[in-house]
Amino acid sequence: MQMKFTGLLFLLLLPSILFAQIKVAANDATQAEKNEADFQCNGNADQNEINQAFKQGKTVQLSSGTFRCNGTIAGGNNILQGKGKDATTIISTTGTAITLKGSRKTGRGDQGRFNVSGNIAAGATTFTVNGNPELAVGEKFLIFSQDLYCGLRGYYKNGEGAVVKSISGGTITVESPIKLDYKSTPRIATYNFVDNVGMQDFTLRVSNNSIAMSMEFATNVFYKNINLIDPTEGCWQGFRIMNVYGFEYTDLYAEGILHGRSTSNPHGYGFYISGAEDGLIKNCKGYNNKHSFEISGYNEVPVSRNIRIENCETDTDWRSGFSTHGAASDIDWINCTVKNGNGGFLIRSDNNRIINPVVSCTGTNAPFFIGEYTQQGGTWDKFDGIGGDDLYIENPIVDGGGSCNRYFEFRDPIRNVEIVGGTFTGPNNGLLVFYGMECSNFSIKNTTFNVGGLSKLFEMAPGSGSPTIHISFENVKLCDGANNLNLLTTPTETDLTVKGVYWDCN
């Protein structure tokens, strides 16, 4: 597989220069800051002054000191910035701490939605909707249909953003060809997007929150230089975006995002991308979350695609630090690290490229877990993701720590997977375990595995039917194990190509 880096929309955002600042002083700000402030907070319900400032100008500049909020800081086409992570602190005790968002065009159609006449095929540029959405040339909107990805979850309702090239009544021509096929009740949704909005340069401490920060119905958004901490481990989503086109996450930290920590299955995502296109996430770290990084998309949002995650790190997460769900595609993971992990990468979407990952495990889950955790209906006859479609992993460095069960676990079908280079040490059971219904075009090249102490190399447990397992090994070293280990257990028809498997690694 040829490694491909996504083309990204790099944002050159200079809010302090481009927009006049409305200044808000904390109760404990310096006297000089209070003298310059447009609004003065008293340390009680400080969101009120901040929200008033949003109405006065694009950019709201918070002073040094602590802002105490028992309600949501709610803006629209705004930028919220502090004086730095060590200077400005916001303490929030409400459901959603901070939100910047546009809105749906609710005045026409079904709350801004219009049914498409017929289906839309990939590659099309013109289609017709029932009614008149009154879109303008150059305006962005969402095309979506039910259950576009995976085949099991109808509530996904995913799609893609499109830009109007021309429009006549309900007939719309878009600037670029449609990427996906829309066959199940396709619709469009229209919005009043906010543009060039973001948050930067402060620390946010939350408790009793479900969502820490959120930006929705927006283009060209950013989170920069922010620490997020939940000492109560009750928050569900940390740095969230939904229905966003063009984004950047830079120099961020998320800790304690573990909603339902006391239960057997908490949900908490430090960096939560749910329906966003064209983005960059770099130099970000998560600590003690369920999944620090989650890329997905659920209800009436675009499939999250064309995203690059670079130089990011997770530590002591409850599950895999890096995760995708089915409604994501075309993701590059570059130089990402998992420390003290219960798993490393949980991939349930297609077209992922994982380059130079480092995974150090202390839990039992596989460093690379491809597919959903749960089976459907008690048997492995269905799947809940497409993580085995076009997956490329290059130069992984994996330390299983003697605790993880296997290096790879596949619960999605494998249709095109390539592993090139890298070293693997430390699992206590198997090298590869397959539960999916299909394994085709799977290759491992120039890779070293420590297999000492393993009970098996491969385990096949496919679902219904008797699929052929196609696997290719080329220049693979299997070190510290006896060469009579079974290459395959749980018999099934197998097409195994071997071009240089070495047991002696000295």
C-alpha positions in Angstrom: 0.0 0.0 0.0 1.4 3.4 -0.9 1.5 5.7 2.1 -0.7 8.7 1.5 -0.8 11.9 3.5 -4.0 13.8 3.5 -4.2 17.3 2.2 -5.2 19.5 5.1 -6.8 22.8 5.5 -4.2 24.6 7.5 -5.7 27.5 9.4 -3.8 30.8 9.7 -5.8 32.3 12.5 -4.7 35.6 14.0 -7.6 36.6 16.2 -5.8 39.1 18.3 -4.9 41.1 15.2 -8.0 40.7 13.0 -10.7 41.5 15.6 -11.2 44.1 18.3 -11.1 42.5 21.8 -13.8 42.8 24.4 -12.0 42.5 27.8 -13.4 40.7 30.8 -11.7 40.8 34.2 -11.9 38.1 36.8 -12.6 39.0 40.4 -9.0 38.4 41.3 -7.5 40.0 38.2 -4.8 42.6 38.6 -5.9 46.2 39.1 -4.5 47.2 35.8 -6.6 44.5 34.1 -9.7 45.6 35.9 -9.1 49.2 34.9 -8.9 48.2 31.2 -11.9 45.8 31.3 -15.2 46.2 29.5 -16.8 43.8 32.0 -15.9 43.1 35.6 -16.8 39.7 37.2 -17.4 39.1 40.9 -16.5 35.4 41.2 -20.1 34.2 41.1 -21.9 33.2 37.9 -19.1 34.8 35.8 -20.6 33.3 32.6 -23.1 36.2 32.6 -20.4 38.8 32.0 -18.6 36.7 29.5 -21.8 36.0 27.5 -22.6 39.7 27.5 -19.1 40.3 26.1 -19.8 37.9 23.3 -22.6 40.1 22.1 -20.3 43.1 21.9 -17.5 41.8 19.7 -15.9 38.9 17.9 -13.1 38.2 20.4 -13.4 38.1 24.1 -10.2 38.4 26.0 -10.2 37.1 29.6 -7.8 38.5 32.1 -5.6 36.5 34.4 -7.2 35.0 37.4 -10.1 32.6 38.0 -13.6 32.7 36.5 -16.2 30.8 38.4 -19.2 29.7 36.3 -22.4 27.8 37.3 -23.9 28.2 33.8 -22.8 27.7 30.3 -20.5 30.2 28.6 -22.4 30.3 25.3 -21.2 32.2 22.3 -21.8 32.1 18.5 -19.5 33.7 16.0 -16.8 34.3 18.6 -13.3 33.6 19.9 -12.6 33.1 23.6 -9.1 33.5 24.8 -7.2 33.8 28.1 -3.8 35.0 29.1 -2.3 31.5 29.1 -2.8 28.1 30.7 -0.9 29.2 33.8 -2.6 32.6 34.0 -6.3 32.2 33.3 -8.5 29.5 34.9 -12.2 28.8 34.3 -14.0 26.6 36.9 -17.3 25.2 35.7 -20.0 23.2 37.5 -22.7 23.0 34.8 -23.7 20.5 32.1 -21.8 22.2 29.2 -19.0 24.5 30.3 -18.3 26.4 27.0 -20.0 26.3 23.6 -19.6 28.3 20.4 -22.1 27.3 17.7 -24.1 28.2 14.7 -27.7 27.1 14.1 -30.0 25.1 11.9 -32.1 27.0 9.4 -35.4 26.0 11.0 -37.6 28.4 9.1 -38.1 26.3 6.0 -38.4 22.6 5.1 -38.4 20.1 8.0 -36.3 22.2 10.4 -33.9 23.0 7.6 -33.9 19.5 6.1 -35.1 18.6 2.6 -35.7 15.1 1.0 -33.7 14.3 -2.1 -35.7 13.2 -5.1 -34.4 9.7 -5.8 -30.8 8.6 -4.9 -27.5 10.3 -5.3 -24.6 8.3 -6.8 -20.9 9.0 -6.0 -19.5 11.3 -8.7 -22.7 13.2 -9.3 -22.7 17.0 -9.3 -26.4 17.8 -9.7 -29.5 16.5 -7.9 -32.9 17.7 -6.9 -34.6 18.1 -3.5 -38.3 18.4 -2.8 -39.0 22.0 -1.9 -36.9 25.2 -2.2 -34.0 25.3 0.3 -33.1 28.9 -0.8 -29.4 28.2 -0.6 -26.9 30.8 -2.0 -24.1 30.2 -4.4 -21.0 29.4 -2.3 -23.0 28.2 0.7 -22.1 24.9 2.4 -24.7 22.3 3.4 -24.8 18.7 4.5 -25.9 15.7 2.4 -26.7 12.6 4.4 -28.6 9.4 4.4 -29.5 6.7 6.9 -26.9 4.1 7.8 -24.3 5.1 5.2 -21.5 3.2 7.0 -21.3 -0.3 8.5 -24.8 -1.7 7.9 -26.0 -2.1 11.5 -26.7 1.3 13.1 -29.4 3.3 11.4 -29.0 6.2 13.6 -25.6 7.1 12.1 -27.2 9.2 9.3 -23.8 10.3 7.9 -22.7 12.1 4.8 -20.5 14.9 3.5 -20.4 18.6 3.2 -21.0 20.2 -0.2 -20.8 23.7 -1.6 -23.4 25.2 -3.9 -22.1 26.1 -7.4 -25.5 27.0 -8.8 -29.2 26.5 -7.7 -32.6 26.8 -9.4 -35.5 26.1 -7.1 -34.8 22.6 -5.7 -32.1 21.6 -8.3 -28.7 22.0 -6.9 -25.3 21.8 -8.6 -22.3 21.4 -6.3 -18.7 22.5 -6.8 -17.1 19.1 -6.4 -18.4 15.6 -7.3 -20.2 13.8 -4.5 -17.9 11.3 -2.7 -20.4 8.7 -1.4 -23.5 6.8 -2.6 -26.8 7.9 -1.0 -29.5 5.2 -1.3 -31.5 5.1 1.9 -33.8 8.2 2.2 -31.1 10.8 1.3 -31.7 14.3 2.6 -29.9 17.6 2.9 -29.6 19.8 5.9 -29.0 23.5 5.9 -27.3 25.7 8.6 -26.3 29.1 9.6 -22.6 28.4 10.0 -20.3 30.5 12.2 -16.8 30.9 10.8 -13.3 31.4 12.3 -14.3 30.6 15.9 -12.2 29.1 18.6 -10.8 28.9 22.1 -7.3 29.3 23.4 -4.9 30.1 26.2 -6.6 29.0 29.5 -7.2 26.1 31.9 -10.7 24.7 32.3 -11.5 22.7 35.4 -14.9 21.0 35.3 -17.2 19.1 37.7 -20.8 17.9 37.2 -20.3 18.4 33.5 -21.3 16.2 30.6 -19.5 18.3 27.9 -16.5 20.5 28.6 -16.1 22.4 25.4 -18.1 22.2 22.1 -18.1 23.9 18.7 -20.9 23.1 16.3 -22.2 24.2 12.9 -19.0 25.9 12.1 -16.2 26.3 9.6 -12.5 27.0 10.4 -12.4 26.3 14.1 -9.6 25.9 16.6 -8.7 24.8 20.1 -5.2 26.0 21.1 -3.0 25.9 24.2 -5.7 24.7 26.7 -5.6 22.4 29.7 -8.8 20.5 30.6 -9.0 18.7 33.9 -12.0 16.9 35.5 -11.0 15.8 39.1 -14.4 14.2 39.5 -14.0 11.9 36.4 -17.6 12.6 35.5 -17.3 14.4 32.1 -18.3 12.6 28.9 -16.7 14.7 26.2 -13.8 17.0 26.4 -12.7 19.0 23.4 -15.7 18.4 21.1 -16.6 19.4 17.6 -19.7 18.4 15.6 -20.8 19.4 12.1 -17.5 21.2 11.5 -15.5 21.9 8.3 -11.9 22.8 8.8 -10.4 22.5 12.3 -7.2 22.6 14.2 -6.3 21.2 17.7 -2.9 22.3 19.0 -1.1 22.0 22.3 -4.0 20.6 24.3 -4.3 18.4 27.4 -7.3 16.4 28.6 -7.5 14.6 31.9 -10.1 12.6 33.8 -12.8 12.5 31.0 -14.3 9.2 32.3 -18.1 9.7 32.4 -19.5 6.7 34.5 -16.1 5.9 36.0 -17.7 3.9 38.7 -19.5 1.6 36.2 -18.0 -1.4 34.4 -18.2 0.5 31.1 -17.5 4.2 31.4 -17.7 6.6 28.4 -15.3 9.5 28.2 -13.5 11.0 25.3 -10.8 13.6 25.8 -10.7 14.8 22.2 -14.0 14.1 20.5 -14.4 14.6 16.8 -17.9 13.7 15.8 -18.7 14.6 12.2 -15.9 16.9 11.0 -13.9 17.3 7.7 -10.4 18.5 7.0 -8.5 18.8 10.2 -5.2 18.7 12.0 -4.6 17.5 15.6 -1.0 18.0 16.8 1.0 18.0 20.1 -2.0 17.0 22.2 -2.0 14.7 25.2 -4.7 12.7 27.1 -4.4 11.2 30.6 -6.8 8.9 32.4 -9.6 9.0 29.9 -11.6 6.2 28.4 -10.3 6.9 24.9 -8.3 10.1 24.8 -8.9 10.5 21.0 -12.2 9.5 19.4 -13.0 10.2 15.8 -16.5 9.2 14.7 -19.8 10.7 13.7 -23.4 9.8 14.6 -26.5 11.7 13.8 -26.8 14.1 10.8 -23.1 14.9 10.6 -20.5 14.4 7.9 -18.3 11.3 8.0 -15.2 12.5 9.8 -12.6 12.4 7.1 -9.3 13.9 5.9 -7.8 14.3 9.4 -4.1 14.1 10.5 -3.2 13.4 14.1 0.5 14.1 14.7 2.8 13.9 17.7 0.0 13.1 20.1 0.2 11.0 23.3 -2.1 9.1 25.7 -1.3 7.8 29.1 -3.2 5.4 31.5 -6.4 5.4 29.5 -9.2 3.0 30.5 -9.3 1.6 27.0 -7.3 2.2 23.8 -5.9 5.7 23.7 -6.7 6.2 19.9 -10.1 5.2 18.6 -12.3 5.6 15.5 -15.9 4.5 14.9 -17.4 3.4 11.6 -18.3 6.9 10.5 -14.7 8.0 9.9 -12.3 7.7 6.9 -9.0 8.8 5.5 -7.2 9.3 8.8 -3.4 9.7 9.2 -1.9 8.9 12.6 1.7 10.1 12.6 4.2 9.6 15.5 1.6 8.9 18.1 2.4 7.3 21.5 0.4 5.2 24.0 1.9 4.9 27.5 0.5 2.5 30.2 -2.2 1.5 27.8 -5.1 -1.0 28.0 -4.8 -1.3 24.3 -3.4 1.2 21.8 -5.4 1.7 18.6 -9.0 0.7 18.4 -9.9 1.1 14.7 -13.5 0.6 13.5 -13.3 2.8 10.3 -11.7 2.4 6.9 -8.7 4.0 5.3 -6.4 4.5 8.2 -2.6 5.0 8.0 -0.7 4.6 11.2 2.9 5.6 10.9 5.6 5.2 13.6 3.3 4.4 16.5 4.7 3.5 19.9 2.5 1.4 22.2 3.4 0.3 25.7 0.7 -1.8 27.3 -0.1 -2.6 31.0 -3.6 -3.9 30.3 -4.9 -7.0 28.5 -6.4 -5.5 25.3 -4.5 -5.8 22.1 -2.2 -2.9 21.0 -4.1 -3.0 17.7 -7.8 -3.9 18.1 -9.6 -3.8 14.8 -13.4 -3.8 15.2 -16.1 -3.6 17.8 -15.8 -5.0 21.3 -19.3 -6.7 21.3 -20.7 -9.4 19.1 -24.2 -9.2 17.7 -26.9 -11.8 18.6 -24.4 -14.0 20.4 -22.5 -15.3 17.4 -19.8 -13.8 15.2 -22.1 -13.5 12.1 -22.1 -9.7 11.9 -19.7 -6.9 12.4 -19.9 -3.3 13.5 -17.1 -1.6 11.7 -14.9 -1.6 8.6 -11.5 -1.2 10.4 -10.0 -4.0 8.2 -10.6 -2.0 5.0 -7.4 -0.3 3.7 -5.4 -0.3 7.0 -1.7 0.5 6.7 0.7 0.3 9.7 4.3 1.3 9.3 7.2 0.9 11.8 5.2 0.1 14.9 7.2 -0.3 18.2 5.1 -2.3 20.6 5.8 -3.5 24.2 3.0 -5.8 25.4 4.4 -5.7 28.9 3.6 -9.4 29.4 0.0 -8.5 30.1 -1.7 -8.0 26.7 -3.4 -11.1 25.3 -2.2 -10.7 21.7 -0.6 -8.2 19.4 -3.5 -7.9 17.0 -7.2 -8.7 17.3 -9.5 -8.5 14.3 -13.3 -8.4 14.8 -14.0 -6.7 11.5 -13.5 -8.3 8.1 -10.0 -7.9 6.7 -10.1 -6.7 3.1 -6.9 -4.9 2.7 -4.4 -4.7 5.6 -0.6 -4.2 5.4 1.9 -4.1 8.2 5.4 -3.0 7.2 8.5 -2.9 9.5 8.5 -2.6 13.3 9.1 -4.7 16.4 6.7 -6.4 18.8 7.5 -7.8 22.2 5.6 -9.0 25.3 2.2 -10.6 24.7 1.2 -13.7 26.7 -1.0 -15.5 24.3 -1.1 -15.1 20.5 0.2 -13.0 17.6 -2.9 -12.7 15.5 -6.5 -13.5 16.5 -9.3 -13.3 13.9 -13.0 -13.2 14.7 -14.2 -11.5 11.5 -16.1 -13.2 8.6 -13.5 -12.5 6.0 -9.7 -12.2 5.7 -8.3 -11.3 2.3 -5.2 -9.4 1.2 -3.5 -9.3 4.5 0.3 -8.9 4.4 3.2 -8.5 7.0 6.6 -7.5 5.7 10.0 -6.8 7.3 8.6 -7.2 10.8 10.1 -8.7 14.0 7.9 -10.4 16.6 9.0 -11.8 19.9 6.9 -15.0 20.2 8.5 -16.5 23.3 5.9 -17.9 25.6 3.1 -17.7 23.1 0.6 -20.6 22.9 -0.2 -19.9 19.3 0.7 -17.6 16.4 -2.7 -17.5 14.7 -6.1 -18.2 15.9 -9.1 -18.2 13.5 -12.6 -18.1 14.8 -14.7 -16.8 11.9 -18.4 -16.3 11.9 -20.9 -18.0 9.7 -19.6 -19.7 6.6 -16.1 -21.0 5.9 -14.1 -18.0 4.5 -10.7 -18.5 3.0 -7.9 -16.9 5.0 -5.4 -15.1 2.7 -2.2 -14.1 4.6 1.2 -13.2 3.2 4.5 -13.2 5.2 7.6 -11.7 3.7 10.9 -11.4 5.6 9.3 -11.8 9.1 11.3 -12.7 12.2 9.6 -14.8 14.9 12.1 -14.7 17.8 12.6 -16.6 21.0 10.1 -19.3 20.2 10.3 -22.9 19.0 9.8 -23.3 15.2 7.2 -26.0 15.7 4.6 -23.6 16.9 1.4 -24.0 14.9 1.0 -21.2 12.3 -2.7 -21.8 12.3 -5.2 -23.1 14.9 -9.0 -23.6 14.6 -8.8 -25.2 11.2 -10.3 -23.4 8.2 -9.4 -23.2 4.5 -6.2 -21.2 4.3 -4.1 -19.5 1.6 -0.8 -18.8 3.3 2.0 -17.3 1.4 5.4 -17.4 3.1 8.5 -15.7 1.6 11.1 -15.8 4.3 10.0 -16.5 7.9 13.0 -16.6 10.2 13.0 -18.3 13.6 16.7 -17.6 14.4 17.0 -13.9 15.1 20.6 -13.9 16.2 
